[in-house]
């Protein structure tokens, strides 16, 4: 597997995307990878759209997903100069203000849209601080090590989700950006429950707790695909610079997430089964 990934990473861009197109045909038409999950997710998210419109989003999302896979593999051998060229940040002035000239830490919340892995590398290449992502451990040891190695390029220091509180507080004086993919399925009990794309969903409370503990700003990073292999990142404020009421930060994040997904739905990760958990109250009502 390691040799195969190394070969794929070394492919010229045009050949890599040809491989992505072949994989798309296999995943979509032959293996029908999570087709039922994607269709259900799109039906709930966009009930106002016609079947034809949702079908178009579905096909485009699979094409993007397989292109994304090849881009992540190729990122293990791409240079900083390539990321500078392929990932553009449209409003770094907002980041400079939030970090007071990169002297203070800031929390950046993302969703699984665009190319979040290239966004990390692009930030490392273009910002004068460490960009440290928080990750959820994978069950497969090989892929866990592979992704850690990829994300650690150019000096980033990934932090495991179950250790992030300790790691962040221990390095609270470090100049860095703390990056969190916050749209992953949160815990059933103790998570923050709210409607997300027209269905109840649980979110981890870690970002809110870290922001309160560190007294730092929180930004949302929107990743748009400009064209195949090129992305633009725009930052948005999730807070107003002062302590926020409990859960308001996460509510703002979810509403931002819905807004940017609607703008470019084909670049979101619809294969995710993040709605499989049900709120405790709903389950108790079903039992009774």
C-alpha positions, 0 to 999 in steps of 0.5 A: 500500500505504501508503495502504491501511494508513493507512485500515485503521489508522484503522478503528473497532475493531468494523469492523477486527475485521469485516475480520479475520473476512473475511480469516480466511475467505479465508485459511483456506478460499479460499487455504488459507494454509500450512494444511499447515504448521500441521497438521503443526506441530500434529500434532507438538506435540500428538500426544495430542490428537484430530483434532477438537481439533487442528482446533479449535486450527487454526481458532482460530489463524487467527482470532487471526492475522488479528485480530493482523494488524489489531491490528498495523496499528491500533497505528500510530495508537493512543495510549499511553492505549489501550495502557495500557487494553489491555495489563495487566502482572500482576507489575511487582514482579518487573521492578522487582526484576530491574532494581533499580528500573529502574536496571539493564538486563534481557533479556526473552525472548518467543515469538510468542504473544498480541500481542508488538507491543502488549506492546512498546507497553504496556511503553513506556507503563507503564515508566520506561525504554526498551524496545528490541526486537531484530529480524530484518531482513525481506527486503521493504524496505517492510515492513522500514521499516513495522515499524521505524516502528511499533516505534519509536513512543513512543521505543523503539530497535529493534536489528538482530539482526546488530548487537545485540552491538555496539549493546548493549555500546556502550549498556551503561549505558543504562537499558532493557529488551532484548526478544528474540523468541527462538523464531525459527529459529536457525542450523543450525551453531552454534545451540543444538539441543534438542527444542521441541514434540517436534521438534529445533529450533535457537535463537540463542545471542545472549540467553545471550551477552548475559546473560553479557557484561552480567551482567544478569537474564533474564526470560520474558514470557508474553502471554495473550489475555484477550479479543479486543483485550485482553492480560495479560503475566506475567513469569517468572524464567529464571535464579536471579540468579547466573551459569548453566551454559552452555545452561541459560538457553536450555533453561529458555526453551524449556521455559517456551515449551512450557508457555505454548503448551500453556496457550493454543495458539490464540494461537501463530504456527503458520504459522512454518516454524521446523522446516525445518532439521535438526540436522547429525548427523541430516543426516550420518546420512541421507547415510551 
